[in-house]
Amino acid sequence: MKKEVLFLFFILFISMLAFASAQAPPEPPEIIPGVTPENIQDVMPGSAEEGKDLAQDYLKKEWDKILRDQKIIGPIIRDYEKIDHIVDPIFKYTIGLEPSLSWLFALTFILWISFLIFLYRALEGGSSFSGTTSFIIALLIMIVFGGALKIIPKASLLIIELISKLNIWWVQLLVAIAVIVVLIIIDTFSKAFKDQIEEWKEKRAKEQEKEHREQLKTTATRSQESLGKFYKKVAGS
């Protein structure tokens, strides 16, 4: 339980760093390459939505430049790019998104892992499946909901859009914390449910074993009585 809670907070911490950096990039240069007073009207976005997309693209590029210049993270990014053609499709067809430094991917990944754990515990505790079989079934279900139907990414996007509509930063923080708390509650509930089911199974097994012993004892007693009557009958004849 503690390890899983720490894992969720670790993912949240990394995501918050990425989000904070994306929201507050370094100061843009005073002179934007390719933009002059003569063509500024041509490069200006035609709508607020287009301007938002351009701003997001710019922030992603600047954030990428910052990370690549880091001594530790830079080599990791370059090494990852060597295998991204293998890893990206795996994430895309399992959780529904390719890896990226974004709130959407972070929240989708957290939700996907949380529900995978919940399903695994529910199946392992509430069915006759083995641990391995329960995990495979839970994984297949999450692949369908994440990669195929994209329900998890859509839910994550909806949560992020609802939070982004809140203009007060501390309200956004409270909602984000509430989401984390809900995930922790789900994790705690799933573990408690699994433990309760296992306790019930163990208790039921002991009761069945006791009943079986009593049946054997009763059968043995009856057999002895029948055998005794048989000996008496033989002796009397």
Backbone torsions as a table, in degrees:
resi	resn	phi	psi	omega
1	MET	NA	-49.1	-178.9
2	LYS	-62.7	-41.0	-179.8
3	LYS	-63.1	-39.7	-177.7
4	GLU	-69.8	-38.3	177.8
5	VAL	-65.5	-43.3	177.3
6	LEU	-62.1	-37.3	178.9
7	PHE	-63.7	-43.3	179.7
8	LEU	-63.7	-43.0	179.1
9	PHE	-69.0	-31.5	176.9
10	PHE	-64.8	-45.5	177.9
11	ILE	-61.8	-41.3	179.7
12	LEU	-63.8	-41.6	-179.6
13	PHE	-62.1	-47.0	178.7
14	ILE	-61.7	-41.3	-178.9
15	SER	-65.6	-39.3	179.6
16	MET	-65.4	-37.2	176.1
17	LEU	-61.6	-45.0	-179.7
18	ALA	-64.3	-41.9	-177.7
19	PHE	-68.1	-43.4	-178.8
20	ALA	-63.7	-39.9	179.3
21	SER	-68.1	-35.6	179.7
22	ALA	-70.7	-33.0	-179.8
23	GLN	-78.3	-26.1	-178.5
24	ALA	-128.7	72.5	-179.3
25	PRO	-74.7	170.2	177.5
26	PRO	-62.4	156.8	-178.3
27	GLU	-57.4	130.6	179.5
28	PRO	-67.1	154.5	179.6
29	PRO	-63.7	152.1	-179.1
30	GLU	-65.2	-33.9	179.8
31	ILE	-113.0	118.2	-179.8
32	ILE	-84.2	123.4	-178.6
33	PRO	-56.8	132.8	175.8
34	GLY	87.5	-4.6	-177.9
35	VAL	-110.1	124.5	178.7
36	THR	-127.2	162.9	177.3
37	PRO	-56.8	-27.4	-178.2
38	GLU	-74.5	-35.1	-175.5
39	ASN	-110.4	12.1	-176.4
40	ILE	-63.1	-32.6	178.9
41	GLN	-68.2	-30.3	-178.4
42	ASP	-73.3	-32.0	-177.1
43	VAL	-92.7	-8.8	178.2
44	MET	-68.0	139.2	179.1
45	PRO	-64.4	147.4	-177.8
46	GLY	-81.3	-19.2	-178.9
47	SER	-147.2	168.3	179.2
48	ALA	-64.2	-37.8	-179.9
49	GLU	-65.8	-42.6	178.1
50	GLU	-64.9	-39.2	177.0
51	GLY	-63.6	-37.4	177.3
52	LYS	-64.1	-42.3	179.1
53	ASP	-64.1	-43.0	178.9
54	LEU	-62.8	-40.4	179.6
55	ALA	-65.0	-41.2	179.5
56	GLN	-65.0	-41.3	178.0
57	ASP	-62.8	-41.1	179.6
58	TYR	-64.5	-43.5	180.0
59	LEU	-62.8	-40.4	179.4
60	LYS	-63.3	-41.9	-179.6
61	LYS	-65.8	-43.0	179.8
62	GLU	-66.2	-40.4	178.5
63	TRP	-64.7	-38.2	178.1
64	ASP	-64.5	-40.1	178.5
65	LYS	-63.7	-41.7	-179.5
66	ILE	-61.9	-46.9	-178.3
67	LEU	-65.4	-38.3	-179.2
68	ARG	-66.5	-24.9	179.8
69	ASP	-83.2	-10.6	179.8
70	GLN	-75.0	141.9	-176.5
71	LYS	-68.0	-33.3	-176.9
72	ILE	-93.1	-50.3	-174.7
73	ILE	-73.8	-35.2	-178.0
74	GLY	-54.2	-53.4	178.6
75	PRO	-61.1	-33.7	178.7
76	ILE	-63.7	-43.7	179.2
77	ILE	-62.5	-44.7	-179.4
78	ARG	-65.9	-37.3	176.8
79	ASP	-68.0	-38.1	179.4
80	TYR	-65.1	-36.4	-180.0
81	GLU	-62.1	-20.7	178.1
82	LYS	-74.6	-23.1	-178.3
83	ILE	-120.1	5.8	-176.3
84	ASP	-63.9	-27.0	178.5
85	HIS	-68.1	-15.8	177.1
86	ILE	-99.0	-44.3	-175.0
87	VAL	-74.6	-41.5	-177.3
88	ASP	-56.6	-47.5	178.0
89	PRO	-62.6	-32.3	179.0
90	ILE	-62.6	-48.1	178.0
91	PHE	-65.2	-39.6	-176.9
92	LYS	-61.9	-40.7	-176.1
93	TYR	-94.1	2.3	175.2
94	THR	-109.5	-55.7	-179.6
95	ILE	-99.5	-13.4	175.4
96	GLY	101.8	-2.0	-179.4
97	LEU	-141.3	149.2	172.3
98	GLU	-82.5	149.6	-178.3
99	PRO	-58.5	138.0	177.0
100	SER	-160.9	156.7	176.5
101	LEU	-84.6	79.2	-178.0
102	SER	-146.3	157.4	175.7
103	TRP	-61.8	-38.1	-177.0
104	LEU	-61.3	-48.0	-180.0
105	PHE	-66.9	-42.2	-178.7
106	ALA	-61.3	-47.5	-178.8
107	LEU	-67.9	-40.3	177.7
108	THR	-61.1	-43.4	180.0
109	PHE	-63.7	-43.8	-180.0
110	ILE	-63.7	-46.4	179.2
111	LEU	-62.2	-42.1	-178.1
112	TRP	-62.6	-47.2	179.3
113	ILE	-64.3	-42.1	-178.1
114	SER	-62.2	-46.6	-179.5
115	PHE	-72.1	-28.7	174.8
116	LEU	-63.4	-45.9	178.3
117	ILE	-62.7	-42.8	-179.7
118	PHE	-61.5	-48.2	179.8
119	LEU	-63.1	-42.3	180.0
120	TYR	-60.0	-46.4	-179.8
121	ARG	-66.6	-39.4	179.2
122	ALA	-63.6	-43.0	-179.5
123	LEU	-70.1	-42.6	-178.3
124	GLU	-66.9	-38.4	-178.3
125	GLY	-84.5	-34.5	-173.5
126	GLY	-100.2	7.8	179.8
127	SER	-137.2	176.7	179.4
128	SER	-92.0	6.0	179.7
129	PHE	-70.7	151.3	175.1
130	SER	-74.7	170.6	-179.5
131	GLY	-61.1	-42.0	-179.5
132	THR	-65.8	-45.4	179.4
133	THR	-63.7	-41.2	178.5
134	SER	-61.2	-41.4	-179.8
135	PHE	-66.3	-41.5	-179.6
136	ILE	-63.4	-43.6	179.6
137	ILE	-64.0	-45.3	178.9
138	ALA	-61.5	-40.1	179.6
139	LEU	-64.5	-42.9	179.4
140	LEU	-64.2	-40.4	178.7
141	ILE	-62.7	-43.3	-178.9
142	MET	-70.0	-31.1	175.4
143	ILE	-65.0	-39.0	178.4
144	VAL	-65.9	-47.9	-178.2
145	PHE	-70.9	-30.6	-178.1
146	GLY	-92.3	-62.1	-174.4
147	GLY	-76.3	-40.2	-175.4
148	ALA	-84.3	-59.6	-176.8
149	LEU	-84.9	-17.4	179.4
150	LYS	57.1	34.7	179.1
151	ILE	-70.5	-40.1	-179.4
152	ILE	-64.7	-48.5	177.0
153	PRO	-60.7	-37.8	179.6
154	LYS	-65.7	-40.6	177.9
155	ALA	-64.6	-40.7	178.6
156	SER	-63.0	-43.8	179.4
157	LEU	-62.7	-39.0	178.8
158	LEU	-64.3	-42.8	178.9
159	ILE	-62.3	-45.2	-179.2
160	ILE	-64.2	-40.7	179.0
161	GLU	-64.9	-38.4	178.0
162	LEU	-66.0	-40.8	179.2
163	ILE	-67.5	-40.3	-177.4
164	SER	-66.2	-22.6	178.7
165	LYS	-74.9	-15.0	176.7
166	LEU	-83.0	117.2	-172.9
167	ASN	-79.5	-18.6	-178.0
168	ILE	-90.2	125.9	-172.4
169	TRP	-64.4	-37.1	-177.0
170	TRP	-73.3	-26.2	174.0
171	VAL	-69.1	-41.4	175.3
172	GLN	-59.3	-41.5	179.4
173	LEU	-63.6	-42.6	179.4
174	LEU	-63.2	-41.2	178.7
175	VAL	-65.3	-41.7	177.9
176	ALA	-61.6	-42.1	177.4
177	ILE	-64.1	-39.0	178.9
178	ALA	-61.7	-39.2	177.6
179	VAL	-62.1	-43.8	178.7
180	ILE	-63.5	-41.4	179.1
181	VAL	-62.1	-42.1	178.1
182	VAL	-61.2	-41.8	178.5
183	LEU	-64.0	-39.5	178.2
184	ILE	-66.3	-39.4	178.0
185	ILE	-63.0	-43.3	178.1
186	ILE	-61.3	-42.7	178.8
187	ASP	-63.2	-44.5	179.4
188	THR	-64.0	-43.0	-180.0
189	PHE	-63.4	-42.4	-178.8
190	SER	-64.8	-38.1	178.4
191	LYS	-68.4	-42.5	178.5
192	ALA	-64.1	-39.7	178.6
193	PHE	-62.4	-44.9	179.2
194	LYS	-62.6	-45.2	179.9
195	ASP	-62.8	-39.2	-179.7
196	GLN	-67.2	-42.1	178.6
197	ILE	-64.2	-43.5	179.3
198	GLU	-64.0	-38.4	176.9
199	GLU	-64.3	-40.8	178.7
200	TRP	-65.3	-41.7	178.4
201	LYS	-62.4	-42.9	179.5
202	GLU	-63.9	-42.6	178.5
203	LYS	-64.5	-41.7	179.3
204	ARG	-65.1	-38.7	179.1
205	ALA	-64.3	-40.6	178.1
206	LYS	-65.3	-40.3	178.6
207	GLU	-64.4	-41.9	178.5
208	GLN	-65.2	-38.9	177.9
209	GLU	-64.6	-40.3	178.0
210	LYS	-64.5	-44.4	177.9
211	GLU	-61.6	-39.7	179.5
212	HIS	-63.9	-41.2	178.8
213	ARG	-65.2	-41.1	178.4
214	GLU	-64.0	-39.1	177.2
215	GLN	-64.2	-42.1	177.7
216	LEU	-63.8	-40.9	179.5
217	LYS	-64.5	-42.7	178.5
218	THR	-64.1	-42.5	179.0
219	THR	-63.4	-41.4	179.4
220	ALA	-65.3	-39.9	179.4
221	THR	-64.1	-45.0	178.6
222	ARG	-63.3	-38.3	179.1
223	SER	-64.3	-42.0	178.5
224	GLN	-64.3	-41.1	178.4
225	GLU	-64.1	-43.1	179.2
226	SER	-65.0	-40.0	179.6
227	LEU	-66.9	-37.2	178.6
228	GLY	-65.6	-42.6	177.9
229	LYS	-63.0	-37.1	179.7
230	PHE	-64.8	-44.3	178.7
231	TYR	-62.2	-42.0	178.5
232	LYS	-63.3	-39.0	179.4
233	LYS	-65.4	-41.7	178.5
234	VAL	-66.4	-41.3	-179.1
235	ALA	-67.5	-35.7	180.0
236	GLY	-71.4	-27.3	179.0
237	SER	-83.0	NA	NA
